[in-house]
Amino acid sequence: MFFRYGVKAVTMDDIARELGISKKTIYLHFPDKDELVMQVVGREMHRDQCEYEEMESSGINSVEKFIQASEMMRQTLVNVNPRLLYEIQKYHPRAWQLFQEHMQEFALKGIEKELHRGISEKLFRSNLDVPVIARLRLKQIEMGFDNQLFPPEHFPLLRVQNEFLDHFMRGIVTEQGCEIYERHQKELINQPKSNVK
């Protein structure tokens, strides 16, 4: 519900009604909405880590890994309210801090590691400044959620994130890496169209 409607719009009454339980029962497990938001964010961060670890063991190359990570994000974003991150930042600072720590400690290190691997595979340019490029990618993802920069009624979240990924990948790949990326793009174009703008 938080992902679909945003955190602010969802009340404890809404949650109780959705679960078919009393609000009192929720309060037996969570002292307040802030703790519930914290647990939801923590669970999502843990899920991201587990999915990334599964990818680690899949044996795919670095270009495919960036594409697969983007596909995982795309599946998550389909039902995400664009105001979600803004509302967590504004109203739930503990959950926001947890999210920021996840981005710095897990996501940033994962991007850096993958960039180094892509360079060693000769799929990414050897002259990349990895710490700079990794931070750029991280900020691209976060920037896509900025409702003032990209008002959702004009810039659907998936469209923004897809454009960011395309721009990012084309800037880092070698000719060999570009062939793999282009092959993926052609497969994507040939897939049945969704209702996403």
Secondary structure, 3 states (H helix, E strand, C coil): CHHHHCCCCCCHHHHHHHHCCCHHHHHHHCCCHHHHHHHHHHHHHHHHHHHHHHHHCCCCCHHHHHHHHHHHHHHHHCCCCCCHHHHHHHHCHHHHHHHHHHHHHHHHHHHHHHHHHHHHCCCECCCCCHHHHHHHHHHHHHHCCCCCCCCCCCCCHHHHHHHHHHHHHHHHECHHHHHHHHHHHHHHHHCCCCCCC
